[in-house]
């Protein structure tokens, strides 16, 4: 069973080095970002780095860092690691639907349909 958010210090990658290399290649993650080795923990967070669960990308079938996503994160003042995979999927699906309709994703329209709820709410 995967560790919960209360014990991030115990969370380790379950990917082989080959799977990690394939993930970095498939999602075009620049190597100058220095993706960690497969045996590194996600917590404590390294200065200048942000944690990214590969399951987020695989679940949403989408590269996680679009300009629209950055706008949403900045507006709601949340870090990428604070958004669960289902929430990230909703943001990505909204963006994909806008693109499918030949529309630019709009933060105000997104806010009309969705609201962020934090764990303290």
KAFEN-V270551 format. One record per residue. RES is the residue in three letters. SS is DSSP state (H for helix, E for strand, - for the rest). Layout:
RES&SS + RES&SS
This chain:
UNK&- + UNK&- + UNK&- + UNK&- + UNK&H + UNK&H + UNK&H + UNK&H + UNK&H + UNK&H + UNK&- + UNK&E + UNK&- + UNK&- + UNK&- + UNK&- + UNK&H + UNK&H + UNK&H + UNK&H + UNK&H + UNK&H + UNK&H + UNK&H + UNK&H + UNK&H + UNK&- + UNK&- + UNK&- + UNK&- + UNK&H + UNK&H + UNK&H + UNK&- + UNK&- + UNK&- + UNK&- + UNK&- + UNK&- + UNK&- + UNK&E + UNK&- + UNK&- + UNK&- + UNK&- + UNK&- + UNK&- + UNK&- + UNK&- + UNK&- + UNK&- + UNK&- + UNK&- + UNK&H + UNK&H + UNK&H + UNK&H + UNK&H + UNK&H + UNK&H + UNK&- + UNK&- + UNK&- + UNK&- + UNK&- + UNK&- + UNK&H + UNK&H + UNK&H + UNK&H + UNK&H + UNK&H + UNK&H + UNK&H + UNK&H + UNK&H + UNK&- + UNK&- + UNK&- + UNK&H + UNK&H + UNK&H + UNK&- + UNK&- + UNK&H + UNK&H + UNK&H + UNK&H + UNK&H + UNK&H + UNK&H + UNK&H + UNK&H + UNK&H + UNK&H + UNK&H + UNK&H + UNK&H + UNK&H + UNK&H + UNK&- + UNK&- + UNK&- + UNK&- + UNK&- + UNK&- + UNK&H + UNK&H + UNK&H + UNK&H + UNK&H + UNK&H + UNK&H + UNK&- + UNK&- + UNK&- + UNK&- + UNK&- + UNK&- + UNK&- + UNK&-
